Structure formats: C-alpha cells, structure tokens
Amino acid sequence: MNKQESAQFTIYTAEAMIPGHQRAWVWGMAALAILLCGLAAGGLLGSALIPPQPSALTSANSALLTRQEAINQQLRERIAGLEQALGGDACGLAALKALLPDRK
C-alpha cells in the first residue's frame, strides 16, 4: 500500500503520487510568498539605500510662492481700498475709483 488515508488527510509516500493540482497549488503559494518577500525587501532596502534627491522643483516652487505673495498683497491693498471707500459715501468718486481701479 503506497498511500495511507486518514479521516482528515492523505499521506503520499512518493512525490509522483501527489495529484498535480495539489503540487501546483503548493508551488504557486511558494512563488507568491517569495515574490511578496522580494517586493517588501526591495521597498525597504530601496528607500534606505537611496539618499533623498534635492528637488529640482524647489526653485520653481519658491518663485511661484513669491509671485503668489505679491498677488495676495495686491488683493489685500484692493480690499482695504474698497473697505475705506465703502465706509464713507458709497456713490462718491473714491468708491467708484476703488471699484474700477483699472479704468481711466
């Protein structure tokens, strides 16, 4: 008798007797485990071994930030002018100039 049977499992005495689908499942799970371990190790070692690169966008970001701050300052000045103009006579010349600053 080459194979022993139990109520819960079967013990095969030779590898050739193991059904193909069971062997394929075991090899597939082993390959998947190796792949996942390789991905995890690569991710950990890759981030640990590669030094952080200085960003080429840093100068572009600072230029954009400077431009945005200038625009914000212009908006603050315009808002202050509008508040001052509307605080007095809303139909006066100062209010009209504040509401239409670019018109001549």
C-alpha positions as CSV (number, residue, x, y, z in Angstrom):
1,M,0.0,0.0,0.0
2,N,1.6,3.2,-1.2
3,K,-0.9,5.7,0.3
4,Q,-2.2,6.0,3.8
5,E,-5.6,7.6,4.4
6,S,-6.9,9.3,7.4
7,A,-10.2,10.9,8.1
8,Q,-8.7,14.4,7.6
9,F,-5.8,14.0,5.2
10,T,-3.9,11.6,2.9
11,I,-0.2,10.8,3.2
12,Y,1.6,10.0,0.0
13,T,4.8,8.0,0.1
14,A,6.1,9.2,-3.2
15,E,6.0,12.7,-4.8
16,A,4.8,11.3,-8.1
17,M,1.6,10.1,-6.4
18,I,0.6,13.6,-5.3
19,P,-2.2,14.9,-7.5
20,G,-1.0,17.6,-10.0
21,H,-3.4,20.3,-8.8
22,Q,-2.1,20.0,-5.2
23,R,1.5,20.3,-6.3
24,A,0.7,23.3,-8.5
25,W,-1.1,25.0,-5.6
26,V,1.9,24.4,-3.2
27,W,4.4,25.7,-5.8
28,G,2.2,28.7,-6.6
29,M,1.9,29.7,-3.0
30,A,5.6,29.3,-2.5
31,A,6.3,31.5,-5.6
32,L,3.8,34.1,-4.3
33,A,5.4,34.2,-0.9
34,I,8.9,34.6,-2.5
35,L,7.5,37.4,-4.7
36,L,5.9,39.3,-1.8
37,C,9.1,39.0,0.4
38,G,11.2,40.3,-2.5
39,L,8.8,43.2,-3.0
40,A,8.9,44.1,0.7
41,A,12.7,43.7,0.9
42,G,13.2,45.8,-2.3
43,G,10.9,48.5,-1.0
44,L,12.6,48.7,2.4
45,L,16.2,48.5,1.1
46,G,15.4,50.8,-1.8
47,S,14.2,53.6,0.4
48,A,17.0,53.0,2.9
49,L,19.9,52.9,0.5
50,I,19.0,55.7,-1.9
51,P,19.7,59.1,-0.4
52,P,16.9,61.7,-0.8
53,Q,17.4,63.7,-4.0
54,P,17.2,67.5,-3.8
55,S,14.1,68.6,-5.6
56,A,14.5,70.4,-8.9
57,L,11.2,72.0,-8.2
58,T,12.3,73.8,-5.1
59,S,13.4,76.9,-7.0
60,A,10.3,76.9,-9.1
61,N,8.2,76.5,-6.0
62,S,9.9,79.4,-4.3
63,A,9.3,81.6,-7.4
64,L,5.7,80.7,-7.5
65,L,5.3,81.3,-3.8
66,T,6.9,84.8,-4.2
67,R,4.5,85.6,-7.1
68,Q,1.5,84.4,-5.1
69,E,2.6,86.5,-2.1
70,A,2.8,89.6,-4.4
71,I,-0.7,88.9,-5.8
72,N,-2.0,88.4,-2.2
73,Q,-0.6,91.7,-1.2
74,Q,-2.2,93.5,-4.2
75,L,-5.5,91.9,-3.2
76,R,-5.2,93.0,0.4
77,E,-4.5,96.6,-0.7
78,R,-7.5,96.5,-3.0
79,I,-9.7,95.1,-0.3
80,A,-8.5,97.8,2.1
81,G,-9.3,100.5,-0.5
82,L,-12.8,99.1,-1.1
83,E,-13.5,98.9,2.6
84,Q,-12.3,102.5,3.1
85,A,-14.3,103.7,0.1
86,L,-17.5,101.9,1.1
87,G,-17.1,103.1,4.7
88,G,-17.9,106.6,3.6
89,D,-20.0,107.6,0.6
90,A,-20.7,104.5,-1.5
91,C,-21.7,106.6,-4.5
92,G,-18.8,109.0,-4.4
93,L,-15.8,109.3,-6.7
94,A,-13.4,107.5,-4.2
95,A,-15.8,104.5,-4.2
96,L,-16.0,104.5,-7.9
97,K,-12.2,104.6,-8.3
98,A,-11.9,101.7,-5.8
99,L,-14.5,99.6,-7.6
100,L,-13.0,100.3,-11.0
101,P,-9.2,100.7,-10.4
102,D,-8.0,99.9,-14.0
103,R,-10.5,102.2,-15.8
104,K,-9.4,105.7,-16.8
